[in-house]
């Protein structure tokens, strides 16, 4: 008799089967070992990808932590297998994607070819895995809930596939929008500091360097660091500022850069232009705040009507209806 036998209590719980009939043979032992090894390797891979930290290298050598979605981290090592986007005919698509990644601040973390490969891998790999997992979970749900899930599996699977297909582009647009919002918040304060520095007697380059040294590194500081490094290696201030506006693709920053370049071409004082731009940025910021405040009641209408009002009516009128039902009114 094989030494690998199930416990007698387990045999009794399975209808009183003979323990000898439940013995594990050599093939079963080999399969069990393979499953254990596969589970250990999968756990090690998931743990290594989840704990890995990616950094973006700034122009001055600093490294800032960048976070990627979990699906990107798991599939990023396999992007080299998708070689179609590295061909010459996709050069225009790579350049367009590269500009978006630069605007998002992920150009040194996620190459354009890898991001395009993720657009293929995320729906093709993650969607089947999620679909199989959902099928395994819903197949064991009893009652009407399980039947409802099983009847609508096709629609659910199509929704998962569509969401994962749009996931990379949605993440990139959201990241760019968040970075633009960060630049928008910091720009008026930065312009005020630059105005005070220039009017105190410092030149524009020295003012920017002092600002970078004393300011916490954010999206706006990253762009200024890169512009200063470009000026230090020989580029003109005009070209460095234009490249900064093109990289960031933020309307307020582009407006400020256009005013500074025009002042440089016409020989107008930088301090005056900075003060005017700071006032304009502050006015725009107040206007945006007023616009968001005016839009708030409209945005609150849907949750009020669909969630809050029914709950209030249920709490207030529920006991009354119950009492009327007991009295036989209905």
C-alpha positions as CSV (number, residue, x, y, z in Angstrom):
1,X,0.0,0.0,0.0
2,X,1.3,3.5,-0.8
3,X,2.3,5.5,2.2
4,X,0.5,8.6,0.7
5,X,-3.0,7.9,1.9
6,X,-5.8,10.3,2.9
7,X,-6.8,10.4,6.5
8,X,-9.6,7.9,7.5
9,X,-11.9,10.7,8.6
10,X,-11.6,12.3,5.2
11,X,-12.5,8.9,3.7
12,X,-15.6,8.6,5.9
13,X,-16.6,12.2,4.9
14,X,-16.5,11.1,1.3
15,X,-19.1,8.4,1.6
16,X,-17.1,5.8,3.4
17,X,-14.6,5.1,0.6
18,X,-11.7,2.8,1.2
19,X,-8.5,4.7,2.0
20,X,-6.7,2.5,-0.4
21,X,-8.7,3.8,-3.3
22,X,-7.8,7.4,-2.5
23,X,-4.0,6.9,-2.5
24,X,-1.9,9.2,-4.5
25,X,0.2,7.6,-7.2
26,X,3.5,8.8,-8.6
27,X,1.8,10.8,-11.3
28,X,-0.3,12.5,-8.7
29,X,2.8,13.3,-6.6
30,X,4.6,14.8,-9.6
31,X,1.5,16.9,-10.5
32,X,1.3,18.1,-7.0
33,X,4.9,19.1,-6.9
34,X,4.6,20.9,-10.2
35,X,1.6,22.8,-8.9
36,X,3.5,23.8,-5.8
37,X,6.5,25.0,-7.8
38,X,4.3,26.9,-10.2
39,X,2.5,28.6,-7.3
40,X,5.8,29.5,-5.6
41,X,7.2,31.0,-8.9
42,X,4.0,32.9,-9.5
43,X,4.0,34.3,-6.0
44,X,7.7,35.3,-6.3
45,X,7.0,37.0,-9.6
46,X,4.0,38.9,-8.3
47,X,5.9,40.0,-5.2
48,X,8.9,41.2,-7.1
49,X,6.8,43.2,-9.5
50,X,4.6,44.7,-6.7
51,X,7.6,45.7,-4.6
52,X,9.7,47.1,-7.6
53,X,10.0,50.9,-7.6
54,X,10.5,52.8,-10.8
55,X,12.2,56.2,-10.9
56,X,12.2,59.0,-13.3
57,X,15.6,60.7,-13.8
58,X,15.5,64.5,-14.0
59,X,17.9,66.6,-15.9
60,X,20.0,67.4,-12.8
61,X,20.4,63.7,-11.9
62,X,17.6,63.5,-9.3
63,X,15.4,60.5,-9.2
64,X,11.7,60.7,-8.4
65,X,9.4,57.8,-7.7
66,X,6.9,57.0,-10.4
67,X,4.0,54.6,-9.8
68,X,2.5,52.5,-12.5
69,X,-0.8,50.6,-12.5
70,X,-0.7,47.0,-11.3
71,X,-1.5,45.6,-14.7
72,X,1.4,47.6,-16.2
73,X,3.8,46.4,-13.7
74,X,2.9,42.7,-14.2
75,X,3.0,42.9,-18.0
76,X,5.9,45.3,-18.5
77,X,8.6,42.6,-18.6
78,X,6.8,41.0,-21.6
79,X,6.6,44.1,-23.8
80,X,9.8,43.2,-25.6
81,X,7.9,40.3,-27.1
82,X,5.7,42.7,-29.0
83,X,8.1,43.9,-31.6
84,X,5.6,45.3,-34.2
85,X,5.6,48.8,-32.7
86,X,9.4,49.0,-33.0
87,X,9.3,49.0,-36.8
88,X,9.9,52.0,-39.0
89,X,6.3,52.3,-40.2
90,X,5.1,53.0,-36.6
91,X,7.6,55.9,-36.1
92,X,5.0,58.6,-36.3
93,X,2.8,56.7,-33.7
94,X,5.8,56.3,-31.4
95,X,6.6,60.1,-31.7
96,X,3.0,61.0,-30.9
97,X,3.0,58.7,-27.9
98,X,6.4,59.9,-26.8
99,X,5.1,63.5,-26.6
100,X,2.2,62.4,-24.4
101,X,4.5,60.4,-22.1
102,X,6.8,63.5,-21.8
103,X,3.8,65.6,-20.9
104,X,2.8,63.0,-18.3
105,X,6.4,62.9,-16.9
106,X,6.9,59.2,-17.7
107,X,9.2,59.4,-20.7
108,X,12.2,58.0,-18.8
109,X,10.1,55.3,-17.1
110,X,8.0,54.0,-19.9
111,X,9.2,54.1,-23.5
112,X,6.7,54.7,-26.2
113,X,7.2,51.3,-27.8
114,X,6.5,49.6,-24.4
115,X,3.4,51.7,-23.8
116,X,2.1,50.7,-27.2
117,X,2.8,47.1,-26.5
118,X,0.9,47.4,-23.2
119,X,-2.1,48.6,-25.2
120,X,-2.1,45.1,-26.8
121,X,-1.0,43.0,-23.8
122,X,-3.4,44.4,-21.2
123,X,-6.7,43.4,-22.9
124,X,-5.2,40.2,-24.5
125,X,-3.7,38.8,-21.2
126,X,-5.6,40.4,-18.4
127,X,-9.1,40.0,-19.9
128,X,-8.9,36.2,-20.3
129,X,-7.5,35.9,-16.8
130,X,-10.3,37.9,-15.3
131,X,-12.9,36.1,-17.3
132,X,-11.7,32.7,-16.2
133,X,-11.6,33.9,-12.6
134,X,-15.2,35.3,-12.8
135,X,-16.4,32.1,-14.4
136,X,-14.9,30.0,-11.6
137,X,-16.5,32.3,-8.9
138,X,-20.0,32.6,-10.5
139,X,-20.3,28.9,-11.3
140,X,-20.5,28.1,-7.6
141,X,-23.0,30.9,-6.7
142,X,-26.3,29.3,-5.7
143,X,-29.8,30.6,-6.2
144,X,-31.1,33.5,-8.4
145,X,-27.9,35.5,-7.9
146,X,-25.8,32.8,-9.5
147,X,-28.2,32.3,-12.3
148,X,-28.4,36.0,-13.0
149,X,-24.6,36.2,-13.2
150,X,-24.4,33.2,-15.5
151,X,-27.1,34.6,-17.8
152,X,-25.3,37.9,-18.2
153,X,-21.8,36.5,-18.5
154,X,-21.5,37.6,-22.2
155,X,-22.3,41.2,-21.5
156,X,-20.0,41.2,-18.4
157,X,-17.1,39.7,-20.4
158,X,-17.5,42.3,-23.2
159,X,-17.5,45.1,-20.6
160,X,-14.3,43.8,-19.1
161,X,-12.6,43.5,-22.5
162,X,-13.7,47.0,-23.5
163,X,-12.5,48.5,-20.2
164,X,-9.1,46.8,-20.4
165,X,-8.7,47.9,-24.0
166,X,-9.2,51.5,-23.0
167,X,-7.3,51.3,-19.8
168,X,-3.9,52.4,-21.0
169,X,-5.1,55.5,-22.9
170,X,-7.4,56.5,-20.0
171,X,-4.5,56.2,-17.6
172,X,-2.3,58.3,-19.8
173,X,-4.9,61.0,-20.2
174,X,-5.6,61.1,-16.5
175,X,-1.9,61.4,-15.7
176,X,-1.5,64.3,-18.1
177,X,-4.5,66.0,-16.7
178,X,-3.2,65.6,-13.1
179,X,0.2,67.0,-14.1
180,X,-1.4,69.9,-15.8
181,X,-3.5,70.6,-12.7
182,X,-0.3,70.6,-10.6
183,X,1.4,73.1,-13.0
184,X,-1.7,75.2,-12.9
185,X,-1.7,75.4,-9.1
186,X,1.9,76.2,-8.7
187,X,2.4,78.7,-11.6
188,X,1.0,81.9,-9.9
189,X,3.1,81.4,-6.8
190,X,6.2,80.7,-8.9
191,X,5.6,83.8,-11.0
192,X,5.3,85.9,-7.8
193,X,8.6,84.6,-6.5
194,X,10.3,85.2,-9.9
195,X,8.9,88.7,-10.0
196,X,10.3,89.5,-6.5
197,X,13.7,88.1,-7.4
198,X,14.0,89.9,-10.7
199,X,12.9,93.2,-9.2
200,X,15.3,92.7,-6.4
201,X,18.2,92.8,-8.8
202,X,18.8,89.1,-9.8
203,X,18.8,88.0,-13.4
204,X,16.3,85.6,-14.8
205,X,18.6,82.5,-14.8
206,X,19.7,83.1,-11.2
207,X,16.2,83.6,-10.1
208,X,15.1,80.3,-11.6
209,X,18.0,78.5,-10.0
210,X,17.3,79.9,-6.6
211,X,13.7,78.9,-7.0
212,X,14.6,75.4,-7.9
213,X,16.9,75.0,-5.0
214,X,14.4,76.1,-2.4
215,X,11.2,74.7,-3.9
216,X,9.8,71.2,-3.5
217,X,10.2,69.2,-6.7
218,X,6.9,69.0,-8.5
219,X,5.8,69.0,-12.1
220,X,6.6,72.7,-12.6
221,X,10.0,72.4,-10.9
222,X,10.8,69.4,-13.1
223,X,10.2,71.5,-16.3
224,X,12.3,74.4,-14.9
225,X,15.1,72.1,-14.0
226,X,15.2,70.7,-17.5
227,X,15.1,74.2,-19.1
228,X,17.9,75.4,-16.9
229,X,20.1,72.5,-17.8
230,X,19.4,73.1,-21.5
231,X,20.5,76.7,-21.1
232,X,23.6,75.7,-19.2
233,X,24.7,73.4,-22.1
234,X,24.5,76.2,-24.6
235,X,20.8,76.6,-25.7
236,X,19.4,80.1,-25.8
237,X,16.8,81.1,-23.2
238,X,14.2,81.5,-25.9
239,X,14.6,78.0,-27.3
240,X,14.8,76.4,-23.9
241,X,11.5,78.1,-22.8
242,X,9.8,77.1,-26.0
243,X,10.8,73.5,-25.6
244,X,9.5,73.6,-22.0
245,X,6.1,74.8,-23.2
246,X,6.1,72.2,-25.9
247,X,6.9,69.4,-23.5
248,X,4.4,70.4,-20.8
249,X,1.5,71.1,-23.2
250,X,-0.2,73.2,-20.5
251,X,-2.1,76.3,-21.8
252,X,-1.2,78.6,-18.9
253,X,2.5,77.7,-19.1
254,X,2.5,78.2,-22.8
255,X,0.9,81.6,-22.4
256,X,3.6,82.7,-19.9
257,X,6.4,81.3,-22.1
258,X,5.0,83.2,-25.2
259,X,5.0,86.4,-23.2
260,X,8.6,85.9,-22.0
261,X,9.8,85.0,-25.4
262,X,8.1,88.1,-26.9
263,X,9.6,90.3,-24.2
264,X,13.0,88.8,-24.9
265,X,12.7,89.6,-28.6
266,X,11.4,93.1,-28.1
267,X,13.8,94.0,-25.2
268,X,11.1,94.6,-22.6
269,X,11.9,94.2,-19.0
270,X,11.3,90.7,-17.6
271,X,10.1,92.0,-14.3
272,X,7.2,93.8,-15.8
273,X,6.2,90.9,-17.9
274,X,6.4,88.5,-14.9
275,X,4.2,90.8,-12.8
276,X,1.6,91.1,-15.5
277,X,1.6,87.3,-16.1
278,X,1.3,86.6,-12.3
279,X,-1.8,88.8,-12.1
280,X,-3.3,87.1,-15.1
281,X,-2.6,83.6,-13.7
282,X,-4.2,84.6,-10.4
283,X,-7.2,86.0,-12.1
284,X,-7.6,82.8,-14.2
285,X,-7.3,80.7,-11.1
286,X,-10.1,82.6,-9.4
287,X,-12.3,82.3,-12.5
288,X,-11.8,78.6,-12.6
289,X,-12.7,78.4,-8.9
290,X,-15.9,80.3,-9.5
291,X,-16.7,78.1,-12.5
292,X,-16.3,75.0,-10.4
293,X,-18.4,76.4,-7.7
294,X,-21.2,77.2,-10.2
295,X,-21.0,73.7,-11.6
296,X,-21.2,72.0,-8.2
297,X,-25.1,72.2,-7.8
298,X,-25.5,70.6,-11.2
299,X,-23.0,67.8,-10.4
300,X,-24.7,67.1,-7.0
301,X,-28.1,66.7,-8.6
302,X,-27.6,63.1,-9.8
303,X,-26.4,61.7,-6.4
304,X,-29.1,63.7,-4.6
305,X,-31.9,62.3,-6.7
306,X,-30.7,58.8,-7.1
307,X,-29.2,58.0,-3.7
308,X,-29.8,60.6,-1.0
309,X,-33.5,61.4,-1.6
310,X,-34.7,57.8,-1.7
311,X,-32.8,57.0,1.5
312,X,-34.4,60.1,3.3
313,X,-37.9,59.1,2.0
314,X,-37.4,55.6,3.2
315,X,-36.4,56.6,6.7
316,X,-39.2,59.2,7.0
317,X,-42.1,57.5,5.2
318,X,-41.2,53.9,5.8
319,X,-42.7,53.6,9.4
320,X,-45.8,55.4,8.2
321,X,-46.4,52.9,5.4
322,X,-45.7,50.0,7.7
323,X,-48.3,51.3,10.2
324,X,-50.8,51.9,7.4
325,X,-50.3,48.3,6.2
326,X,-50.9,47.0,9.7
327,X,-54.1,49.0,10.0
328,X,-55.4,47.6,6.7
329,X,-55.5,50.9,4.9
330,X,-54.1,49.3,1.7
